[in-house]
Structures are given as structure tokens and as C-alpha cells.
Amino acid sequence: MTENFQFSRNHSDLSTDKGFQFEFYCDRCGDGYRTKFQPSLTGAATSFLDAANSLFGGVLGKAADLGNRANSATWEQTHDAAFEKAAKEVMPQFARCPKCSSWVCRKNCWNTRRGLCKSCAPDVDVEMAAAQSSKAVEQAWEAADASQEDKQVIAKGYQETIQASCPHCGAALNGRSKFCPECGGKVDASKFCLECGEKLPPNAKFCGECGTKAP
């Protein structure tokens, strides 16, 4: 058995008194590999003695205690051997980056061509594709940006509500129509204060809320 173990940090111990099992994780993406279950002979023997002791009403209590002491004395060594075996089992799935010392999975996070993890040596093709997608989204937002006319309206503030369709017949309206071209109904053109947004009466000259002159 070696004196030092690999994967001393990036693992979870799932071992019980029945046996040993471990999960090892990639430092970069967090994905893990679970090792095969290794039965524990000392744990099985102790469980047997405990069950026998219960069955015979404590007659075998001393034997069970001896079994527990034997288990505690040898369990750590057995556990270490099981851990070493598990580490060797998953070792082919991992690589250690010589630059940042991270243990990363070979499947997703190891740049084989560079001999480094992808945090230290990103995949150029992947980064290029991501950059192109980001640029495409940026250009789409620019294309969908408000026109110069709309920007002026927004900067000035809406002076009245804009109706996209007739409130009477539902017909589409063009611009700030006062009457519907389809049914002739009057379109509500309520005015709002440019300062506080309060709705103004049709003939109001000043806002009754903040005193600002009506548009």
C-alpha cells in the first residue's frame, strides 16, 4: 500500500459497516464517478455477532464486544486499502493539470492537445463558437433597437396613451387615431402628466396632482 493517496480532497466517502464505496469529482465541472461497492468482511462479522447476541439475550455479548474492537482495530486499514483500490479504479477518468493542480475529468474538462485543463487552456473552437453566438445576440438586439423617432418619443415621455386597436370593434389603428377608420368610434386619447404620470381630465391645463402644465 502506498503512503499517500491521490484524490484526498475531491471525493465523497459512501462507506458503511457493510462495505466501501466512493465518489470522485471533477474540480472543474463537478461531475463525478462512483466506484464499485467493496464488501467489508469485518463489518459482516460484527453484524453477525450483534444479531447472535440479540437472539440469545446477551449471552454472546462479550463475543460481540470483541468483534467490535476487532472491527475498529482493522477497519481503518481495510478502509485505506479500499480507498486506494477505488482511486486506481477511477484514475483513468481523471487528469491533473500541471498548471493549476486541479483534478479534472478527461471527458469534458481536459484539453488533450494542450496537456492542460480547459480552464487553463480553453478549447479554441468552443470559445470561438460561443463568441460568435454572443456577437449574433448583440447584433440582434442592435437591430431590434428603437428607431430614432421612437427614441425621441421615449425621451420626451408619452403625452397620451397609444391605442393599437379600436376599443369598439378591434380594428387595427394607424398612429394616434382619434376615430376608428373601420367603425367610426371615438378612440380614447387620455392624457397623462409628463412629470408624475397622473391621468388628466380632457380639458385640464395643469396637473391636479403636482401642478405641472398639461401637454
Secondary structure, DSSP 4 states (H G I P E B T S, - for coil): --SS-S-SSSEEE--BTTEE-EEEE-TTT--EEEPPPEE-HHHHHHHHHHHHHHHTTTTTHHHHHHHHHHHHHHHHHHHHHHHHHHHHHHGGGEEE-TTT--EEETTTSEETTTTEETTTS--HHHHHHHHHHHHHHHHHHHHTSPPHHHHHHHHH--SB---SB-TTT--B--SS-SB-TTT-PBPP--EE-TTT--EE-TT-SB-TTT-PBP-
